[in-house]
Amino acid sequence: MQLLIQRARILQDGQVSEPLDILVEDGLIRRIGSDLPATSGAKIWSSPALYVSTGWLDVGTQMGDPGLEHREDLYTAQQAAAVGGFTAIAPYPNTSPAIHAKSEVLYLLSKSRQHAVVVHPIGAVSVQTAGTDLAELYDMHSAGAVAFADGPGGIPDAGLLLRALQYVQAFGGVILDQPMDGALMHGGQMHEGLVSTRMGLRGIPALAESIAVQRDLSLMHYAGGRLHLYGISTAEGVALIRQAKAEGLAVTASATIANACFTDQELSAFDTNWKLLPPLRSESDRLAVVAGLADGTIDFLTSNHTPLDEEAKNVEFTYADFGMTALETALSLSCMHLAPELGLARLAQLWSVAPRRTLGMPVPEIREGARAELTVFDPDHTWVPTVGNSRSRSRNTPFLGATLRGRALGVVGNGLWWEG
């Protein structure tokens, strides 16, 4: 069966094309041109303001499969990703059991095959992500793990991170660390600042991130290797990474969509859905993150999708867990809040090209004869997230009932397509 994408502007190599048709058949881009004919029975996607980019990849997606499927299993994560315009996700390994050996990597790959959204496992740095003993990194790499991390808690043991950076150099592996000094953030509920003081909540200082960034950069100077700093949220963190890159250090970094779009002012009503890690910071921090995305200091964006059950969020603020679901809304937030500053062509790079280059993965091309891996979206399409139209198993999002702008019509990947 054919899929004809009509009059879509192609976002590729930082450029925006004139409206063109794209004909997809048997998982391949057969033709690109104007007013292409479709065979009888062909599926047609069209919209008043249609754009196509290389398929978006979300790095660090939180799931619950295996062990915590009541929060999110593989299928619901893939469905939620497709709604949000993602053709691939690279989920964090902190499940139960953790993805810390070859068998768990193979489990994810085997169970996720029959879907347009491809799963690229991230293996654990330490056994059970406990931060003590180095996991079977080479075996997981050989089985298909694209990177290694210990999840949102980061890697607090400097010695463990040093050994991991040294070990993965033998096969070109990538270590992900979320820089956050646990002792400095201990008991913190939100960003430390005027808002936290007014609300009477213990804050998480920007220093907790910047000290951890300095530590990680120092370890890179000593050991070499490939290190990615996940979830940079502070002006200090952005400045340190900018300086390190200027000095030639091969470090990469990402920021979450929430930290690029919102500030700690969102927490004023004590809505636990805005309680995130990294926390929402000040406006000056947000602007620094956006500037880092614009100039390449921050390499790509992530959704920081963290599904949680009702009992983890519908409690007093100080007892609530950190995190929100974000796969389904990340594209809309990008179109609403970042497109005016960065442009759609830059956004497409931040969500599709840069994550793959960081992880050493091939970047799909939009050209005739290429395998189709496409995100198809209308940045002007308005919609309202509801419990009924959500594909995620969890509902911890502040956007239920809100009118959002920008939505995926569908995704093409893995020889399949999914229509929203």
Solvent accessible surface area in square Angstrom, and as a share of the most:
residue,aa,sasa,rsa
1,M,143,0.64
2,Q,23,0.10
3,L,0,0.00
4,L,1,0.01
5,I,0,0.00
6,Q,59,0.26
7,R,154,0.56
8,A,0,0.00
9,R,83,0.30
10,I,14,0.07
11,L,5,0.02
12,Q,56,0.25
13,D,115,0.60
14,G,30,0.28
15,Q,125,0.56
16,V,74,0.43
17,S,33,0.21
18,E,125,0.56
19,P,28,0.17
20,L,47,0.23
21,D,6,0.03
22,I,0,0.00
23,L,15,0.07
24,V,1,0.00
25,E,51,0.23
26,D,106,0.55
27,G,7,0.06
28,L,55,0.28
29,I,0,0.00
30,R,101,0.37
31,R,119,0.43
32,I,40,0.20
33,G,17,0.16
34,S,79,0.51
35,D,124,0.64
36,L,12,0.06
37,P,99,0.62
38,A,41,0.32
39,T,82,0.47
40,S,122,0.79
41,G,62,0.59
42,A,19,0.14
43,K,65,0.28
44,I,82,0.42
45,W,5,0.02
46,S,66,0.42
47,S,26,0.17
48,P,142,0.89
49,A,26,0.20
50,L,4,0.02
51,Y,35,0.13
52,V,0,0.00
53,S,0,0.00
54,T,7,0.04
55,G,0,0.00
56,W,4,0.01
57,L,0,0.00
58,D,0,0.00
59,V,0,0.00
60,G,0,0.00
61,T,0,0.00
62,Q,19,0.08
63,M,14,0.06
64,G,1,0.01
65,D,0,0.00
66,P,20,0.13
67,G,43,0.41
68,L,57,0.28
69,E,62,0.28
70,H,107,0.48
71,R,58,0.21
72,E,0,0.00
73,D,21,0.11
74,L,1,0.01
75,Y,130,0.50
76,T,15,0.09
77,A,0,0.00
78,Q,6,0.02
79,Q,16,0.07
80,A,0,0.00
81,A,0,0.00
82,A,0,0.00
83,V,10,0.06
84,G,1,0.01
85,G,0,0.00
86,F,0,0.00
87,T,0,0.00
88,A,0,0.00
89,I,0,0.00
90,A,0,0.00
91,P,1,0.01
92,Y,6,0.02
93,P,0,0.00
94,N,44,0.23
95,T,15,0.09
96,S,60,0.39
97,P,60,0.38
98,A,1,0.01
99,I,1,0.01
100,H,30,0.13
101,A,21,0.16
102,K,100,0.42
103,S,74,0.48
104,E,27,0.12
105,V,0,0.00
106,L,76,0.38
107,Y,77,0.29
108,L,2,0.01
109,L,42,0.21
110,S,67,0.43
111,K,106,0.45
112,S,7,0.04
113,R,142,0.52
114,Q,159,0.71
115,H,17,0.07
116,A,4,0.03
117,V,0,0.00
118,V,41,0.23
119,V,3,0.02
120,H,38,0.17
121,P,0,0.00
122,I,1,0.00
123,G,0,0.00
124,A,0,0.00
125,V,0,0.00
126,S,0,0.00
127,V,63,0.36
128,Q,89,0.39
129,T,35,0.20
130,A,74,0.57
131,G,15,0.14
132,T,88,0.51
133,D,90,0.47
134,L,53,0.26
135,A,9,0.07
136,E,91,0.41
137,L,1,0.00
138,Y,115,0.44
139,D,65,0.34
140,M,0,0.00
141,H,68,0.30
142,S,73,0.47
143,A,15,0.11
144,G,30,0.29
145,A,6,0.04
146,V,29,0.17
147,A,0,0.00
148,F,1,0.01
149,A,1,0.01
150,D,11,0.06
151,G,2,0.02
152,P,41,0.26
153,G,59,0.56
154,G,6,0.06
155,I,4,0.02
156,P,104,0.66
157,D,64,0.33
158,A,38,0.30
159,G,29,0.28
160,L,0,0.00
161,L,0,0.00
162,L,39,0.20
163,R,115,0.42
164,A,0,0.00
165,L,0,0.00
166,Q,89,0.40
167,Y,102,0.39
168,V,1,0.00
169,Q,89,0.39
170,A,99,0.77
171,F,36,0.15
172,G,38,0.37
173,G,7,0.06
174,V,4,0.02
175,I,0,0.00
176,L,1,0.00
177,D,2,0.01
178,Q,4,0.02
179,P,2,0.01
180,M,23,0.10
181,D,40,0.21
182,G,44,0.42
183,A,88,0.68
184,L,67,0.33
185,M,32,0.14
186,H,128,0.57
187,G,41,0.40
188,G,4,0.04
189,Q,24,0.11
190,M,2,0.01
191,H,15,0.07
192,E,94,0.42
193,G,26,0.25
194,L,153,0.76
195,V,5,0.03
196,S,3,0.02
197,T,106,0.62
198,R,152,0.55
199,M,26,0.12
200,G,66,0.64
201,L,25,0.12
202,R,150,0.55
203,G,13,0.13
204,I,0,0.00
205,P,22,0.14
206,A,19,0.15
207,L,94,0.47
208,A,0,0.00
209,E,1,0.00
210,S,11,0.07
211,I,65,0.33
212,A,8,0.06
213,V,0,0.00
214,Q,90,0.40
215,R,60,0.22
216,D,0,0.00
217,L,14,0.07
218,S,67,0.43
219,L,25,0.12
220,M,4,0.02
221,H,115,0.51
222,Y,164,0.62
223,A,16,0.12
224,G,30,0.29
225,G,19,0.19
226,R,83,0.30
227,L,3,0.01
228,H,1,0.00
229,L,0,0.00
230,Y,0,0.00
231,G,1,0.01
232,I,0,0.00
233,S,1,0.01
234,T,0,0.00
235,A,35,0.27
236,E,83,0.37
237,G,0,0.00
238,V,2,0.01
239,A,52,0.40
240,L,39,0.19
241,I,0,0.00
242,R,91,0.33
243,Q,107,0.48
244,A,4,0.03
245,K,57,0.24
246,A,91,0.71
247,E,106,0.48
248,G,63,0.60
249,L,26,0.13
250,A,74,0.57
251,V,3,0.02
252,T,33,0.19
253,A,0,0.00
254,S,0,0.00
255,A,0,0.00
256,T,2,0.01
257,I,2,0.01
258,A,8,0.06
259,N,4,0.02
260,A,0,0.00
261,C,11,0.07
262,F,22,0.09
263,T,19,0.11
264,D,8,0.04
265,Q,106,0.47
266,E,65,0.29
267,L,2,0.01
268,S,50,0.32
269,A,86,0.67
270,F,94,0.39
271,D,49,0.25
272,T,17,0.10
273,N,30,0.15
274,W,21,0.08
275,K,3,0.01
276,L,7,0.04
277,L,30,0.15
278,P,1,0.01
279,P,2,0.01
280,L,1,0.01
281,R,4,0.01
282,S,34,0.22
283,E,85,0.38
284,S,73,0.47
285,D,9,0.05
286,R,34,0.12
287,L,86,0.43
288,A,22,0.17
289,V,1,0.00
290,V,9,0.05
291,A,49,0.38
292,G,0,0.00
293,L,0,0.00
294,A,60,0.46
295,D,87,0.45
296,G,28,0.27
297,T,6,0.04
298,I,0,0.00
299,D,31,0.16
300,F,1,0.00
301,L,0,0.00
302,T,0,0.00
303,S,3,0.02
304,N,18,0.09
305,H,1,0.00
306,T,22,0.13
307,P,5,0.03
308,L,10,0.05
309,D,32,0.17
310,E,111,0.50
311,E,131,0.59
312,A,11,0.09
313,K,13,0.06
314,N,110,0.56
315,V,63,0.36
316,E,124,0.56
317,F,15,0.06
318,T,66,0.38
319,Y,162,0.61
320,A,6,0.04
321,D,58,0.30
322,F,55,0.23
323,G,3,0.02
324,M,7,0.03
325,T,9,0.06
326,A,3,0.02
327,L,0,0.00
328,E,24,0.11
329,T,7,0.04
330,A,0,0.00
331,L,3,0.01
332,S,1,0.01
333,L,3,0.01
334,S,0,0.00
335,C,4,0.02
336,M,54,0.24
337,H,63,0.28
338,L,0,0.00
339,A,20,0.15
340,P,103,0.65
341,E,93,0.42
342,L,24,0.12
343,G,29,0.28
344,L,32,0.16
345,A,15,0.12
346,R,57,0.21
347,L,3,0.01
348,A,5,0.04
349,Q,49,0.22
350,L,0,0.00
351,W,0,0.00
352,S,1,0.01
353,V,24,0.14
354,A,19,0.15
355,P,0,0.00
356,R,5,0.02
357,R,164,0.60
358,T,12,0.07
359,L,11,0.06
360,G,57,0.55
361,M,28,0.12
362,P,119,0.75
363,V,43,0.25
364,P,31,0.20
365,E,91,0.41
366,I,8,0.04
367,R,122,0.44
368,E,90,0.40
369,G,53,0.51
370,A,9,0.07
371,R,138,0.50
372,A,0,0.00
373,E,33,0.15
374,L,1,0.00
375,T,0,0.00
376,V,0,0.00
377,F,2,0.01
378,D,5,0.02
379,P,12,0.07
380,D,85,0.44
381,H,81,0.36
382,T,80,0.46
383,W,21,0.07
384,V,59,0.34
385,P,9,0.05
386,T,55,0.32
387,V,88,0.51
388,G,76,0.73
389,N,54,0.28
390,S,22,0.14
391,R,104,0.38
392,S,2,0.01
393,R,106,0.39
394,S,7,0.04
395,R,87,0.32
396,N,7,0.03
397,T,16,0.09
398,P,31,0.19
399,F,16,0.07
400,L,64,0.32
401,G,56,0.54
402,A,37,0.28
403,T,90,0.53
404,L,6,0.03
405,R,88,0.32
406,G,0,0.00
407,R,56,0.20
408,A,7,0.06
409,L,37,0.19
410,G,1,0.01
411,V,0,0.00
412,V,2,0.01
413,G,0,0.00
414,N,56,0.29
415,G,33,0.32
416,L,76,0.38
417,W,73,0.26
418,W,36,0.13
419,E,79,0.35
420,G,67,0.64
